[in-house]
Amino acid sequence: EFPPRAIAPIDRRDTDESMACRNGERVSGRGGRTSGGLTCAMAVFVCVVVLGLLGPSCAEAKASYDDGIVIERDDIGFVTREGRHLRDARGNPFFIVGTNSYYLLEHASETEPWLKRSVVTDTLDEAKKMGLNTVRTWAFYDGKLQTAPGEYDEEWLDALDFVVAAAGERGLKLVLSLTNFWDAYGGMESYVMWANDANETAGLSVSEFYTSEATREMYKQNFRFLKGRTNKYMNLTYAEDPTIMAWELANEPRNPGDYTGEVLREWIAEMSHFVKSEAPNQLVTSGSEGFFGPSTMQYMHLNGNGTFDHGRYLAQMCTGVDFLAQHDNRTAIDLPSFHLYPDHHAEELCGRGAPASDCALQWARAHTKARLKIAAESLGKPLYLGEFGKMKHPTMEGTLDAQVVYRNRLFAQVYDQFQRSAVDAFDEDTHMFGKHTGVGGGTTFWMLSNKEYKDYDNFTVYAYTNGPSLPPPWVPEPTAVEAQSDFRNIDEELECVENALRVHPDWIRHSWFVRGEDADLWPDTVPRLEKENENIRTRTYTHGHHPGYVFDFDPEVAHDWTLDASTVELISNHAKNMEDLARLNRHDWWG
């Protein structure tokens, strides 16, 4: 049975922000050293006298690392949600322009000779140089950070402290993910094995993670610990630190085989309210891939096929995910989430690589347009594209340089859609956001890497450099895939898809696709948003000319030319556009 369900509007949910220094305590680095004897009380005095009523953050507080380097902290306070938009601590619009970099915790641990904290700081420095303001990364490594339920390795906790402090020192916001649907870094299967006192997943199901009282309590216990931990470098608990913009419930949560999406909806509702109650000053996002479910049957045809891991094309209509229902006003989600990978999600029709990019771009455009519409008209919340990207690898069809061009076209299209949504939300009469049809929020692309980190998944962007030699394309080991698929309910999902398509064959008819479009006509950069004066009372676009593509890639000239330079320029241009848009609503008296 696959009945339709109505789309209900959502009430606006506001969050308050507050932050206070811990009275009389010094701001110290690892080893207990203070930074120039500055007490928190002194910092409060400076904030109040110099900054007046401009906000509660202590902008002059410092933290010292044990390498002797002292960096000024530039902390502007918590980011809050106001209806369909985000605002910084001063009340100005805040648009997420960021990247993923999942490996920061692992490198900060320095538990192996090849793991280096310099990789963390270099990556964050590159993000800042590009104009980014947000980094999404993992705050979990089950088996190493959390060694057993409620038990933690102090060396790995120190690593997480370092990541948060290093981001904060650079004025970057973090989206911290709490666990993983997939097996990398432990994740949900660790909780299920702990609950069953098991050493392997045989005979177990990921569904138990959402339904078991034991696993749900383990999850809550872990968050209580993290939010209450005092960062050694900043002398703030994680819940007090505005560097942490948002907590992400899980990376790509699914409950395969459940067409209704009710199990995952109930879990997201329970955990989002729990996290919000424990850390009310920080935002909450789901981490969902955002597939459409029975609450939006008119969009089911956009879900696409399954990823290549299963070795078959599996329509993604029984993942247990329902974008609208799992982000509505029954939850405490501030940032509805979706992910966008045409190389995977639209592979059945579009294939992979450069030649099929016109098809992939059409799919991505329709997908994003639908999400923006639901966020604005039904959810009333800012939209967060937590991951998006396009592959490049020498073994794929098309040259590396051509693949970069097609990747740029995806990035340009995504950025343009989010920019236009933000502009549509701007009321030119009042010079305020929130009166019209668009939404705020933003994006974090997958992914920015340091030059020492290999492009393991073929989606990596290297800033101002070339990465190390490309490893062979990742191919899953068959027995591992079989075990992972069993734990993730592959048989139930296959049966569910078969039953759904028997009733709704139109859900795989790709009505969004227009054959014959010329891929070379797609733009490969975003128009620059020009301003007429310092008040930026305009939204005029000029196309201009992107820095030239000199795609005669030769490893011999790698020292003076980088493959990803055009993508980095495109991302930086978008970051500048969104900063200019944010200034549209900045108070004149702020200066």
C-alpha positions as CSV (number, residue, x, y, z in Angstrom):
1,E,0.0,0.0,0.0
2,F,1.5,3.3,-1.0
3,P,-1.1,6.1,-0.2
4,P,-0.4,9.8,-0.8
5,R,0.2,12.1,2.2
6,A,-0.5,15.8,2.4
7,I,2.3,18.4,2.6
8,A,1.8,20.5,5.7
9,P,3.2,23.9,6.3
10,I,5.6,24.4,9.2
11,D,5.7,27.0,12.0
12,R,8.8,29.1,12.3
13,R,11.2,28.0,15.1
14,D,13.6,30.5,16.5
15,T,16.6,29.7,18.6
16,D,18.2,32.0,21.2
17,E,21.9,32.5,21.5
18,S,24.0,33.1,24.6
19,M,27.5,32.7,25.6
20,A,29.4,33.6,28.8
21,C,33.0,33.2,29.8
22,R,33.7,31.1,32.9
23,N,34.3,33.6,35.7
24,G,37.8,33.9,37.0
25,E,39.2,31.1,34.8
26,R,42.2,31.6,32.5
27,V,42.1,30.7,28.9
28,S,44.8,28.1,28.6
29,G,46.4,25.8,26.0
30,R,47.4,22.2,26.3
31,G,49.6,21.7,29.4
32,G,47.8,24.4,31.3
33,R,49.9,27.3,30.1
34,T,48.0,30.6,30.0
35,S,48.2,33.0,27.1
36,G,49.7,36.2,28.5
37,G,47.8,35.9,31.8
38,L,44.5,37.0,30.3
39,T,41.7,35.9,32.6
40,C,38.2,35.3,31.4
41,A,37.1,38.1,33.6
42,M,39.5,40.5,31.9
43,A,38.2,39.3,28.5
44,V,34.6,40.0,29.6
45,F,35.7,43.5,30.7
46,V,37.3,44.2,27.3
47,C,34.2,42.8,25.5
48,V,31.8,45.0,27.4
49,V,33.8,48.2,27.4
50,V,35.2,48.1,23.9
51,L,32.4,46.3,22.1
52,G,29.5,47.6,24.2
53,L,26.3,45.7,23.4
54,L,27.5,44.2,20.2
55,G,27.5,40.6,21.4
56,P,28.6,38.2,24.1
57,S,31.6,36.7,22.5
58,C,35.1,37.4,23.8
59,A,37.0,38.3,20.7
60,E,40.3,39.0,22.2
61,A,40.7,35.7,24.1
62,K,43.7,33.7,23.0
63,A,44.7,30.0,23.2
64,S,48.3,28.6,22.9
65,Y,49.2,25.3,21.4
66,D,52.2,23.4,22.8
67,D,54.1,24.2,19.6
68,G,54.4,27.7,20.9
69,I,52.3,29.3,18.2
70,V,49.7,31.8,19.5
71,I,46.8,32.7,17.2
72,E,44.2,35.4,17.8
73,R,40.7,34.1,18.2
74,D,38.1,35.9,16.0
75,D,34.8,34.6,17.5
76,I,31.6,36.3,16.4
77,G,29.3,34.2,18.5
78,F,26.6,31.6,17.7
79,V,24.8,31.3,14.4
80,T,21.0,31.2,15.0
81,R,18.0,30.4,12.8
82,E,15.2,32.9,12.2
83,G,12.5,31.3,10.2
84,R,13.9,30.5,6.7
85,H,17.3,32.2,7.4
86,L,20.4,32.1,9.4
87,R,21.9,35.0,11.3
88,D,25.2,35.6,13.0
89,A,25.5,36.9,16.5
90,R,25.2,40.5,15.3
91,G,22.0,39.9,13.5
92,N,23.4,39.9,10.0
93,P,22.5,37.2,7.5
94,F,24.8,34.2,7.5
95,F,25.1,31.9,4.4
96,I,26.9,28.6,4.7
97,V,29.7,28.5,2.2
98,G,31.9,25.6,3.1
99,T,33.6,22.2,2.5
100,N,33.7,18.7,3.9
101,S,37.0,17.4,5.3
102,Y,36.2,14.3,7.2
103,Y,39.8,13.3,8.1
104,L,40.6,16.1,10.5
105,L,40.1,14.2,13.7
106,E,42.2,11.2,12.5
107,H,45.1,13.5,11.5
108,A,44.9,15.5,14.7
109,S,45.4,12.3,16.7
110,E,48.9,11.8,15.3
111,T,48.5,8.1,16.4
112,E,50.5,6.9,13.3
113,P,53.6,8.4,11.8
114,W,51.7,9.6,8.7
115,L,49.0,11.4,10.7
116,K,50.0,15.0,11.2
117,R,48.4,18.0,12.8
118,S,49.9,20.2,10.2
119,V,47.5,18.5,7.7
120,V,44.6,19.8,9.8
121,T,45.9,23.4,10.1
122,D,46.9,23.5,6.4
123,T,43.5,22.4,5.3
124,L,41.8,25.0,7.5
125,D,44.1,27.7,6.3
126,E,43.3,26.8,2.7
127,A,39.6,26.9,3.5
128,K,40.0,30.3,5.0
129,K,42.0,31.6,2.1
130,M,39.3,30.5,-0.3
131,G,36.8,32.6,1.6
132,L,34.9,29.6,3.1
133,N,33.2,30.0,6.5
134,T,32.2,26.4,7.4
135,V,33.7,23.0,7.6
136,R,31.7,19.7,8.0
137,T,33.7,17.0,9.7
138,W,33.5,13.9,11.9
139,A,33.3,14.1,15.6
140,F,33.3,10.3,16.0
141,Y,35.6,7.3,15.5
142,D,34.0,4.4,17.3
143,G,36.6,1.9,18.5
144,K,39.3,4.6,18.8
145,L,37.7,7.9,20.1
146,Q,34.9,6.1,21.9
147,T,36.4,2.7,22.7
148,A,33.2,1.3,24.3
149,P,29.9,2.8,25.4
150,G,30.8,5.7,27.6
151,E,34.5,5.0,27.5
152,Y,36.9,7.4,25.7
153,D,40.6,7.6,24.7
154,E,42.0,10.9,26.0
155,E,44.5,11.1,23.2
156,W,41.7,11.1,20.6
157,L,39.6,13.5,22.7
158,D,42.6,15.9,22.7
159,A,42.6,15.5,18.9
160,L,39.0,16.6,18.7
161,D,39.7,19.5,21.0
162,F,42.5,20.5,18.6
163,V,40.3,20.4,15.5
164,V,37.6,22.5,17.2
165,A,40.1,25.0,18.6
166,A,42.0,25.3,15.3
167,A,38.8,26.0,13.4
168,G,37.7,28.6,16.0
169,E,41.0,30.4,15.8
170,R,40.5,30.9,12.1
171,G,36.9,32.1,12.4
172,L,35.5,29.0,10.8
173,K,32.3,27.3,11.9
174,L,32.0,23.6,12.2
175,V,29.2,21.1,11.5
176,L,30.1,18.1,13.6
177,S,28.6,14.7,12.6
178,L,27.9,12.3,15.5
179,T,27.9,8.9,13.8
180,N,27.8,7.1,10.4
181,F,25.3,4.9,8.6
182,W,28.2,3.5,6.7
183,D,30.9,1.3,8.2
184,A,33.7,3.9,8.0
185,Y,35.0,5.0,11.4
186,G,32.7,2.7,13.3
187,G,29.3,4.3,13.2
188,M,25.9,2.7,13.7
189,E,27.2,-0.9,13.4
190,S,29.5,-0.3,16.4
191,Y,26.5,0.7,18.6
192,V,24.5,-2.3,17.4
193,M,27.4,-4.7,18.1
194,W,27.9,-3.1,21.5
195,A,24.2,-3.6,22.4
196,N,24.3,-7.2,21.4
197,D,27.8,-8.0,22.8
198,A,28.9,-9.0,19.4
199,N,32.1,-8.8,17.4
200,E,30.6,-8.9,13.9
201,T,27.4,-7.8,12.2
202,A,26.2,-11.3,11.1
203,G,22.5,-11.7,12.0
204,L,22.2,-8.0,13.0
205,S,20.4,-5.1,11.3
206,V,21.0,-1.4,11.2
207,S,17.3,-0.9,12.0
208,E,18.1,-1.8,15.6
209,F,20.2,1.3,15.9
210,Y,17.0,3.4,15.6
211,T,14.6,1.1,17.5
212,S,16.6,-0.4,20.3
213,E,16.3,1.4,23.7
214,A,19.9,0.4,24.4
215,T,21.5,1.9,21.3
216,R,19.4,5.1,21.6
217,E,20.6,5.5,25.2
218,M,24.2,4.9,24.1
219,Y,23.8,7.6,21.5
220,K,22.4,10.1,24.0
221,Q,25.1,9.2,26.5
222,N,27.8,9.9,23.9
223,F,26.3,13.3,23.1
224,R,26.0,14.3,26.8
225,F,29.7,13.5,27.2
226,L,30.8,15.5,24.1
227,K,28.6,18.6,24.7
228,G,29.8,18.7,28.3
229,R,33.5,18.2,27.6
230,T,35.7,21.2,28.2
231,N,38.1,21.9,25.3
232,K,41.6,22.0,26.7
233,Y,42.6,24.7,24.2
234,M,39.7,27.1,24.6
235,N,38.5,26.4,28.2
236,L,35.0,26.2,26.9
237,T,32.6,23.2,26.9
238,Y,31.6,22.1,23.4
239,A,28.0,23.4,24.1
240,E,29.4,26.8,25.0
241,D,31.6,27.1,21.9
242,P,30.1,29.0,19.0
243,T,32.7,27.5,16.7
244,I,30.4,24.5,16.6
245,M,27.6,25.9,14.5
246,A,25.6,22.7,14.2
247,W,25.4,19.1,15.4
248,E,24.6,16.6,12.7
249,L,22.7,13.6,14.0
250,A,24.4,11.1,11.6
251,N,26.1,10.9,8.3
252,E,23.5,9.8,5.7
253,P,21.1,7.9,8.0
254,R,19.0,5.3,6.2
255,N,16.7,2.5,7.2
256,P,16.5,0.4,4.0
257,G,13.4,-1.5,3.3
258,D,11.1,0.9,5.2
259,Y,9.0,2.6,2.5
260,T,7.1,4.7,5.1
261,G,10.1,6.3,6.6
262,E,8.4,6.3,10.0
263,V,11.2,4.6,11.9
264,L,13.8,7.1,10.8
265,R,11.4,10.0,11.3
266,E,10.7,9.0,14.9
267,W,14.4,8.6,15.6
268,I,15.3,12.0,14.0
269,A,12.5,13.6,16.0
270,E,13.6,12.1,19.3
271,M,17.3,12.8,18.8
272,S,16.9,16.3,17.4
273,H,14.8,17.4,20.4
274,F,17.3,15.7,22.7
275,V,20.3,17.4,21.2
276,K,18.5,20.8,21.1
277,S,17.6,20.5,24.7
278,E,21.2,19.7,25.7
279,A,22.8,22.3,23.4
280,P,20.1,25.0,22.8
281,N,22.6,27.6,21.4
282,Q,23.7,25.4,18.5
283,L,21.8,24.3,15.4
284,V,20.7,20.8,14.6
285,T,20.8,19.1,11.2
286,S,20.0,15.5,10.2
287,G,22.8,14.6,7.9
288,S,20.2,13.0,5.6
289,E,20.7,12.4,1.9
290,G,17.2,13.8,1.6
291,F,15.6,11.3,-0.7
292,F,11.9,11.9,-1.4
293,G,9.4,9.7,0.4
294,P,5.6,9.1,0.5
295,S,5.0,12.6,1.9
296,T,6.1,14.0,-1.5
297,M,5.1,11.4,-4.0
298,Q,5.2,13.9,-6.9
299,Y,9.0,14.0,-6.6
300,M,9.7,10.2,-6.2
301,H,10.9,10.1,-9.8
302,L,13.8,12.3,-8.9
303,N,15.3,9.9,-6.3
304,G,17.5,8.1,-8.9
305,N,19.1,4.7,-8.8
306,G,21.3,3.1,-6.1
307,T,25.0,3.6,-5.7
308,F,27.4,1.3,-7.5
309,D,28.3,-0.5,-4.2
310,H,25.5,-3.1,-4.7
311,G,26.6,-3.9,-8.3
312,R,23.1,-3.3,-9.5
313,Y,20.8,-0.4,-10.1
314,L,18.4,-0.1,-7.2
315,A,15.8,2.7,-7.3
316,Q,16.1,4.8,-4.2
317,M,12.6,4.8,-3.0
318,C,12.8,2.4,-0.1
319,T,15.8,3.9,1.8
320,G,13.7,4.8,4.8
321,V,14.3,8.5,4.0
322,D,11.6,11.1,3.6
323,F,13.0,14.6,3.1
324,L,9.8,16.5,4.1
325,A,8.5,14.3,6.9
326,Q,11.8,13.9,8.6
327,H,12.5,17.7,8.7
328,D,9.1,19.1,9.6
329,N,7.8,20.7,12.7
330,R,7.6,17.4,14.6
331,T,11.4,17.5,14.7
332,A,13.8,20.1,16.2
333,I,15.8,20.2,12.9
334,D,17.0,23.7,12.0
335,L,18.8,22.8,8.8
336,P,17.0,20.3,6.5
337,S,19.7,18.3,4.7
338,F,20.3,16.7,1.4
339,H,23.3,15.3,-0.6
340,L,23.8,15.5,-4.4
341,Y,26.0,13.0,-6.4
342,P,24.9,12.7,-10.0
343,D,27.7,10.2,-10.7
344,H,26.1,7.8,-8.2
345,H,22.5,8.7,-7.8
346,A,21.8,9.2,-11.6
347,E,24.3,6.6,-12.8
348,E,21.8,4.3,-14.4
349,L,20.6,6.9,-17.0
350,C,23.5,9.3,-17.1
351,G,26.5,7.1,-16.5
352,R,29.7,8.6,-15.1
353,G,32.3,11.0,-16.3
354,A,32.4,14.0,-18.6
355,P,30.4,12.9,-21.7
356,A,27.2,12.3,-19.7
357,S,27.4,15.6,-17.8
358,D,24.5,17.3,-19.6
359,C,22.2,14.5,-18.2
360,A,23.8,14.7,-14.8
361,L,23.4,18.4,-14.6
362,Q,19.7,18.2,-15.6
363,W,19.1,15.7,-12.8
364,A,21.0,17.8,-10.3
365,R,19.1,21.0,-11.3
366,A,15.7,19.3,-10.9
367,H,16.7,17.8,-7.6
368,T,17.9,21.1,-6.1
369,K,15.0,23.1,-7.4
370,A,12.5,20.7,-5.7
371,R,14.4,20.8,-2.4
372,L,14.5,24.7,-2.4
373,K,10.8,24.8,-3.1
374,I,9.9,22.4,-0.3
375,A,12.2,24.2,2.2
376,A,10.7,27.6,1.3
377,E,7.0,26.7,0.9
378,S,6.4,23.7,3.2
379,L,9.2,23.5,5.8
380,G,9.9,27.2,6.3
381,K,13.6,26.5,7.1
382,P,17.0,27.2,5.5
383,L,18.2,24.5,3.2
384,Y,21.6,22.8,3.8
385,L,23.3,20.9,1.0
386,G,25.7,18.9,3.2
387,E,27.6,17.1,0.4
388,F,27.8,17.5,-3.4
389,G,30.5,16.7,-5.9
390,K,31.5,15.2,-9.2
391,M,34.2,12.6,-9.9
392,K,37.4,12.8,-11.8
393,H,39.9,10.1,-12.4
394,P,42.2,9.1,-15.3
395,T,40.4,5.8,-15.9
396,M,37.0,7.4,-16.4
397,E,35.8,8.4,-19.8
398,G,37.1,11.8,-20.8
399,T,40.4,13.4,-19.9
400,L,41.1,14.8,-16.4
401,D,40.9,18.3,-17.6
402,A,37.5,17.8,-19.3
403,Q,36.3,16.1,-16.1
404,V,37.3,19.3,-14.2
405,V,35.3,21.4,-16.6
406,Y,32.2,19.2,-16.1
407,R,32.7,19.3,-12.3
408,N,32.8,23.1,-12.5
409,R,29.5,23.1,-14.3
410,L,27.9,21.2,-11.5
411,F,29.4,23.5,-8.9
412,A,28.3,26.6,-10.9
413,Q,24.8,25.3,-11.2
414,V,24.4,24.5,-7.5
415,Y,25.9,27.8,-6.4
416,D,23.7,29.7,-8.8
417,Q,20.5,28.0,-7.6
418,F,21.4,28.8,-4.0
419,Q,22.4,32.4,-4.8
420,R,19.2,33.0,-6.6
421,S,17.1,31.6,-3.8
422,A,18.9,33.9,-1.4
423,V,18.3,36.9,-3.7
424,D,14.6,36.0,-4.1
425,A,14.3,36.1,-0.3
426,F,15.5,39.7,-0.2
427,D,12.9,42.5,0.0
428,E,14.2,45.4,-1.9
429,D,11.8,47.8,-0.3
430,T,12.7,47.1,3.3
431,H,16.3,45.8,2.5
432,M,15.5,42.8,4.8
433,F,15.7,39.0,4.2
434,G,12.7,36.8,4.9
435,K,9.8,38.6,3.2
436,H,9.8,36.8,-0.2
437,T,9.9,33.2,-1.4
438,G,13.6,32.1,-1.2
439,V,15.5,30.5,1.7
440,G,18.9,30.9,3.2
441,G,21.2,28.1,4.4
442,G,24.0,27.0,2.1
443,T,26.4,24.3,0.9
444,T,29.5,22.3,1.8
445,F,31.1,20.7,-1.2
446,W,32.8,17.3,-1.1
447,M,35.7,17.9,-0.5
448,L,38.7,20.0,0.2
449,S,41.9,18.1,0.9
450,N,45.5,18.9,2.0
451,K,48.1,18.2,-0.6
452,E,49.4,15.2,1.4
453,Y,46.0,13.5,1.4
454,K,45.3,11.2,-1.5
455,D,42.1,11.5,-3.6
456,Y,40.7,8.2,-2.4
457,D,37.1,8.8,-3.6
458,N,37.9,10.8,-6.8
459,F,35.9,13.8,-5.6
460,T,38.8,15.8,-4.0
461,V,39.6,19.5,-4.7
462,Y,43.1,20.6,-4.0
463,A,43.6,24.3,-3.3
464,Y,46.6,26.1,-4.8
465,T,48.4,22.9,-5.3
466,N,48.2,19.4,-6.9
467,G,47.6,16.4,-4.7
468,P,49.7,13.3,-4.5
469,S,49.5,10.7,-7.3
470,L,46.0,9.4,-7.8
471,P,45.4,6.0,-6.2
472,P,43.5,3.4,-8.3
473,P,39.7,3.8,-8.3
474,W,38.2,2.3,-5.2
475,V,36.5,-1.1,-5.9
476,P,34.6,-2.7,-3.0
477,E,35.7,-6.2,-2.0
478,P,32.7,-8.6,-2.8
479,T,32.5,-10.4,0.5
480,A,32.7,-7.1,2.4
481,V,29.9,-5.7,0.3
482,E,27.8,-8.8,0.9
483,A,28.2,-8.5,4.7
484,Q,27.5,-4.8,4.7
485,S,24.5,-5.2,2.5
486,D,23.0,-7.9,4.8
487,F,23.4,-5.6,7.8
488,R,21.8,-2.8,5.8
489,N,18.7,-4.8,4.9
490,I,19.4,-5.3,1.2
491,D,16.8,-8.1,0.8
492,E,14.1,-6.1,2.4
493,E,15.0,-3.0,0.3
494,L,14.9,-5.1,-2.9
495,E,11.5,-6.5,-2.0
496,C,10.2,-3.0,-1.1
497,V,11.3,-1.5,-4.4
498,E,9.7,-4.3,-6.4
499,N,6.4,-3.8,-4.6
500,A,6.6,0.0,-5.0
501,L,7.3,-0.2,-8.7
502,R,4.4,-2.6,-9.2
503,V,2.1,0.2,-8.1
504,H,4.1,3.2,-9.3
505,P,6.1,2.4,-12.4
506,D,6.3,6.1,-13.3
507,W,8.8,6.6,-10.4
508,I,11.7,5.5,-12.7
509,R,10.5,7.3,-15.9
510,H,13.0,10.2,-15.7
511,S,10.6,12.8,-16.8
512,W,13.1,15.5,-15.8
513,F,15.5,14.5,-18.7
514,V,15.5,16.4,-22.0
515,R,17.5,14.5,-24.6
516,G,19.7,16.3,-27.0
517,E,21.0,19.1,-24.8
518,D,24.6,20.1,-25.6
519,A,26.8,19.7,-22.5
520,D,29.2,22.4,-23.9
521,L,26.5,25.0,-23.5
522,W,26.3,24.7,-19.7
523,P,28.1,27.5,-17.8
524,D,31.2,26.6,-15.9
525,T,31.4,29.5,-13.5
526,V,29.0,31.6,-11.4
527,P,28.3,35.2,-12.5
528,R,29.9,37.7,-10.2
529,L,27.5,39.7,-8.1
530,E,28.6,43.3,-8.6
531,K,27.8,46.1,-6.2
532,E,27.0,49.7,-7.2
533,N,28.2,51.2,-3.9
534,E,29.1,50.3,-0.4
535,N,25.4,49.7,0.6
536,I,25.1,47.0,-2.2
537,R,21.5,48.0,-3.0
538,T,21.6,46.0,-6.2
539,R,21.5,42.4,-7.5
540,T,23.0,43.0,-10.9
541,Y,24.8,40.0,-12.4
542,T,27.7,40.4,-14.8
543,H,29.0,37.3,-16.5
544,G,32.6,38.4,-17.2
545,H,35.2,35.9,-18.2
546,H,36.5,33.2,-16.0
547,P,40.3,32.8,-15.8
548,G,41.2,30.7,-18.9
549,Y,41.3,27.0,-18.9
550,V,44.7,25.8,-20.1
551,F,43.9,22.1,-20.0
552,D,47.1,20.6,-21.5
553,F,47.8,18.7,-18.4
554,D,51.4,17.5,-18.2
555,P,52.8,16.2,-14.9
556,E,56.1,17.9,-15.8
557,V,54.6,21.3,-15.3
558,A,52.7,20.5,-12.1
559,H,54.9,22.8,-10.1
560,D,53.5,25.9,-11.8
561,W,50.0,24.9,-12.8
562,T,47.3,23.1,-10.7
563,L,44.5,21.0,-12.1
564,D,41.9,22.2,-9.7
565,A,42.7,26.0,-10.0
566,S,39.6,26.8,-11.9
567,T,37.3,25.0,-9.4
568,V,39.0,26.8,-6.5
569,E,38.5,30.2,-8.3
570,L,34.8,29.3,-8.9
571,I,34.3,28.4,-5.2
572,S,36.0,31.6,-4.0
573,N,33.9,33.7,-6.4
574,H,30.7,32.1,-4.9
575,A,32.0,32.8,-1.4
576,K,32.5,36.5,-2.3
577,N,29.0,36.6,-3.8
578,M,27.4,35.2,-0.7
579,E,29.3,37.6,1.6
580,D,28.1,40.5,-0.6
581,L,24.5,39.2,-0.3
582,A,24.8,39.0,3.5
583,R,25.8,42.7,3.5
584,L,22.5,43.6,2.0
585,N,20.9,43.5,5.4
586,R,23.8,44.7,7.5
587,H,22.9,47.6,9.7
588,D,24.2,50.9,8.6
589,W,25.3,51.8,12.1
590,W,27.5,48.7,12.3
591,G,30.0,50.2,9.9
